[in-house]
Amino acid sequence: MNSEAEKPTKDIVWSVVDKEFAVRNVPFSRMDADGEEFLSLGVSAKLELIRELMLNDEVPHDVNFEDVADLKFSN
């Protein structure tokens, strides 16, 4: 079973030069002791890739993380 699928999700939205970008249903974890939220390294890397693709208009500016989570880095 995929551990990412079991985690809670949230939307991450940011603005760049008056344009809004959103990635929906991003999996994250909570730290019980502090109540802090964090993203795994893999999720963070994929968000960076998605952000770059959005800024270059190669993917829509509003996407569901599950729909683009299979994107891979290439040389």
PyMOL commands that place a pseudoatom at each C-alpha (Angstrom):
pseudoatom trace, name=CA, resn=MET, resi=1, chain=A, elem=C, hetatm=0, pos=[0.000, 0.000, 0.000]
pseudoatom trace, name=CA, resn=ASN, resi=2, chain=A, elem=C, hetatm=0, pos=[1.298, 3.455, -0.873]
pseudoatom trace, name=CA, resn=SER, resi=3, chain=A, elem=C, hetatm=0, pos=[2.100, 5.384, 2.320]
pseudoatom trace, name=CA, resn=GLU, resi=4, chain=A, elem=C, hetatm=0, pos=[1.627, 8.713, 0.485]
pseudoatom trace, name=CA, resn=ALA, resi=5, chain=A, elem=C, hetatm=0, pos=[-2.031, 7.784, -0.143]
pseudoatom trace, name=CA, resn=GLU, resi=6, chain=A, elem=C, hetatm=0, pos=[-2.655, 7.291, 3.589]
pseudoatom trace, name=CA, resn=LYS, resi=7, chain=A, elem=C, hetatm=0, pos=[-1.417, 10.748, 4.605]
pseudoatom trace, name=CA, resn=PRO, resi=8, chain=A, elem=C, hetatm=0, pos=[-3.663, 13.767, 4.986]
pseudoatom trace, name=CA, resn=THR, resi=9, chain=A, elem=C, hetatm=0, pos=[-3.622, 16.196, 2.088]
pseudoatom trace, name=CA, resn=LYS, resi=10, chain=A, elem=C, hetatm=0, pos=[-3.796, 19.946, 1.647]
pseudoatom trace, name=CA, resn=ASP, resi=11, chain=A, elem=C, hetatm=0, pos=[-3.778, 22.486, -1.155]
pseudoatom trace, name=CA, resn=ILE, resi=12, chain=A, elem=C, hetatm=0, pos=[-0.648, 24.522, -1.777]
pseudoatom trace, name=CA, resn=VAL, resi=13, chain=A, elem=C, hetatm=0, pos=[-1.268, 27.839, -3.500]
pseudoatom trace, name=CA, resn=TRP, resi=14, chain=A, elem=C, hetatm=0, pos=[1.168, 30.616, -4.345]
pseudoatom trace, name=CA, resn=SER, resi=15, chain=A, elem=C, hetatm=0, pos=[1.260, 33.752, -6.475]
pseudoatom trace, name=CA, resn=VAL, resi=16, chain=A, elem=C, hetatm=0, pos=[4.005, 34.848, -8.842]
pseudoatom trace, name=CA, resn=VAL, resi=17, chain=A, elem=C, hetatm=0, pos=[3.741, 38.125, -10.767]
pseudoatom trace, name=CA, resn=ASP, resi=18, chain=A, elem=C, hetatm=0, pos=[-0.034, 38.389, -10.230]
pseudoatom trace, name=CA, resn=LYS, resi=19, chain=A, elem=C, hetatm=0, pos=[-0.661, 34.786, -11.356]
pseudoatom trace, name=CA, resn=GLU, resi=20, chain=A, elem=C, hetatm=0, pos=[-1.985, 32.194, -8.948]
pseudoatom trace, name=CA, resn=PHE, resi=21, chain=A, elem=C, hetatm=0, pos=[-0.717, 28.615, -9.013]
pseudoatom trace, name=CA, resn=ALA, resi=22, chain=A, elem=C, hetatm=0, pos=[-2.297, 25.727, -7.097]
pseudoatom trace, name=CA, resn=VAL, resi=23, chain=A, elem=C, hetatm=0, pos=[-1.449, 22.108, -6.449]
pseudoatom trace, name=CA, resn=ARG, resi=24, chain=A, elem=C, hetatm=0, pos=[-4.382, 20.312, -4.829]
pseudoatom trace, name=CA, resn=ASN, resi=25, chain=A, elem=C, hetatm=0, pos=[-4.341, 17.285, -2.526]
pseudoatom trace, name=CA, resn=VAL, resi=26, chain=A, elem=C, hetatm=0, pos=[-0.636, 17.391, -1.650]
pseudoatom trace, name=CA, resn=PRO, resi=27, chain=A, elem=C, hetatm=0, pos=[0.197, 14.678, 0.929]
pseudoatom trace, name=CA, resn=PHE, resi=28, chain=A, elem=C, hetatm=0, pos=[1.887, 15.846, 4.137]
pseudoatom trace, name=CA, resn=SER, resi=29, chain=A, elem=C, hetatm=0, pos=[2.708, 14.568, 7.611]
pseudoatom trace, name=CA, resn=ARG, resi=30, chain=A, elem=C, hetatm=0, pos=[2.094, 16.030, 11.046]
pseudoatom trace, name=CA, resn=MET, resi=31, chain=A, elem=C, hetatm=0, pos=[4.563, 15.916, 13.908]
pseudoatom trace, name=CA, resn=ASP, resi=32, chain=A, elem=C, hetatm=0, pos=[2.611, 14.836, 16.972]
pseudoatom trace, name=CA, resn=ALA, resi=33, chain=A, elem=C, hetatm=0, pos=[4.772, 16.651, 19.517]
pseudoatom trace, name=CA, resn=ASP, resi=34, chain=A, elem=C, hetatm=0, pos=[4.836, 20.061, 17.860]
pseudoatom trace, name=CA, resn=GLY, resi=35, chain=A, elem=C, hetatm=0, pos=[1.738, 20.064, 15.690]
pseudoatom trace, name=CA, resn=GLU, resi=36, chain=A, elem=C, hetatm=0, pos=[4.006, 20.999, 12.780]
pseudoatom trace, name=CA, resn=GLU, resi=37, chain=A, elem=C, hetatm=0, pos=[3.340, 19.897, 9.210]
pseudoatom trace, name=CA, resn=PHE, resi=38, chain=A, elem=C, hetatm=0, pos=[6.000, 18.791, 6.767]
pseudoatom trace, name=CA, resn=LEU, resi=39, chain=A, elem=C, hetatm=0, pos=[6.365, 17.407, 3.258]
pseudoatom trace, name=CA, resn=SER, resi=40, chain=A, elem=C, hetatm=0, pos=[8.509, 14.415, 2.410]
pseudoatom trace, name=CA, resn=LEU, resi=41, chain=A, elem=C, hetatm=0, pos=[11.611, 14.988, 0.306]
pseudoatom trace, name=CA, resn=GLY, resi=42, chain=A, elem=C, hetatm=0, pos=[9.982, 13.222, -2.638]
pseudoatom trace, name=CA, resn=VAL, resi=43, chain=A, elem=C, hetatm=0, pos=[6.842, 15.354, -2.466]
pseudoatom trace, name=CA, resn=SER, resi=44, chain=A, elem=C, hetatm=0, pos=[8.919, 18.531, -2.111]
pseudoatom trace, name=CA, resn=ALA, resi=45, chain=A, elem=C, hetatm=0, pos=[10.995, 17.637, -5.174]
pseudoatom trace, name=CA, resn=LYS, resi=46, chain=A, elem=C, hetatm=0, pos=[7.878, 16.911, -7.223]
pseudoatom trace, name=CA, resn=LEU, resi=47, chain=A, elem=C, hetatm=0, pos=[6.342, 20.223, -6.137]
pseudoatom trace, name=CA, resn=GLU, resi=48, chain=A, elem=C, hetatm=0, pos=[9.451, 22.027, -7.364]
pseudoatom trace, name=CA, resn=LEU, resi=49, chain=A, elem=C, hetatm=0, pos=[9.180, 20.247, -10.733]
pseudoatom trace, name=CA, resn=ILE, resi=50, chain=A, elem=C, hetatm=0, pos=[5.462, 21.048, -10.963]
pseudoatom trace, name=CA, resn=ARG, resi=51, chain=A, elem=C, hetatm=0, pos=[6.153, 24.699, -10.072]
pseudoatom trace, name=CA, resn=GLU, resi=52, chain=A, elem=C, hetatm=0, pos=[8.735, 25.026, -12.833]
pseudoatom trace, name=CA, resn=LEU, resi=53, chain=A, elem=C, hetatm=0, pos=[6.375, 23.424, -15.363]
pseudoatom trace, name=CA, resn=MET, resi=54, chain=A, elem=C, hetatm=0, pos=[3.585, 25.784, -14.308]
pseudoatom trace, name=CA, resn=LEU, resi=55, chain=A, elem=C, hetatm=0, pos=[5.829, 28.844, -14.606]
pseudoatom trace, name=CA, resn=ASN, resi=56, chain=A, elem=C, hetatm=0, pos=[6.762, 27.707, -18.129]
pseudoatom trace, name=CA, resn=ASP, resi=57, chain=A, elem=C, hetatm=0, pos=[3.073, 27.091, -18.996]
pseudoatom trace, name=CA, resn=GLU, resi=58, chain=A, elem=C, hetatm=0, pos=[3.782, 23.408, -19.657]
pseudoatom trace, name=CA, resn=VAL, resi=59, chain=A, elem=C, hetatm=0, pos=[1.066, 22.226, -17.247]
pseudoatom trace, name=CA, resn=PRO, resi=60, chain=A, elem=C, hetatm=0, pos=[-2.118, 23.977, -16.077]
pseudoatom trace, name=CA, resn=HIS, resi=61, chain=A, elem=C, hetatm=0, pos=[-1.809, 26.492, -13.236]
pseudoatom trace, name=CA, resn=ASP, resi=62, chain=A, elem=C, hetatm=0, pos=[-4.222, 24.459, -11.083]
pseudoatom trace, name=CA, resn=VAL, resi=63, chain=A, elem=C, hetatm=0, pos=[-3.572, 20.710, -10.839]
pseudoatom trace, name=CA, resn=ASN, resi=64, chain=A, elem=C, hetatm=0, pos=[-4.306, 17.773, -8.581]
pseudoatom trace, name=CA, resn=PHE, resi=65, chain=A, elem=C, hetatm=0, pos=[-1.072, 16.367, -7.113]
pseudoatom trace, name=CA, resn=GLU, resi=66, chain=A, elem=C, hetatm=0, pos=[-2.242, 12.789, -7.771]
pseudoatom trace, name=CA, resn=ASP, resi=67, chain=A, elem=C, hetatm=0, pos=[-2.609, 13.582, -11.491]
pseudoatom trace, name=CA, resn=VAL, resi=68, chain=A, elem=C, hetatm=0, pos=[0.987, 14.812, -11.841]
pseudoatom trace, name=CA, resn=ALA, resi=69, chain=A, elem=C, hetatm=0, pos=[2.780, 12.803, -9.137]
pseudoatom trace, name=CA, resn=ASP, resi=70, chain=A, elem=C, hetatm=0, pos=[4.171, 10.373, -11.718]
pseudoatom trace, name=CA, resn=LEU, resi=71, chain=A, elem=C, hetatm=0, pos=[6.212, 13.082, -13.464]
pseudoatom trace, name=CA, resn=LYS, resi=72, chain=A, elem=C, hetatm=0, pos=[9.885, 12.189, -13.611]
pseudoatom trace, name=CA, resn=PHE, resi=73, chain=A, elem=C, hetatm=0, pos=[13.028, 14.296, -13.786]
pseudoatom trace, name=CA, resn=SER, resi=74, chain=A, elem=C, hetatm=0, pos=[15.081, 13.840, -16.957]
pseudoatom trace, name=CA, resn=ASN, resi=75, chain=A, elem=C, hetatm=0, pos=[18.397, 15.159, -18.245]
for i in range(1, 75): cmd.bond("trace and resi %d" % i, "trace and resi %d" % (i + 1))
show_as sticks, trace
zoom trace
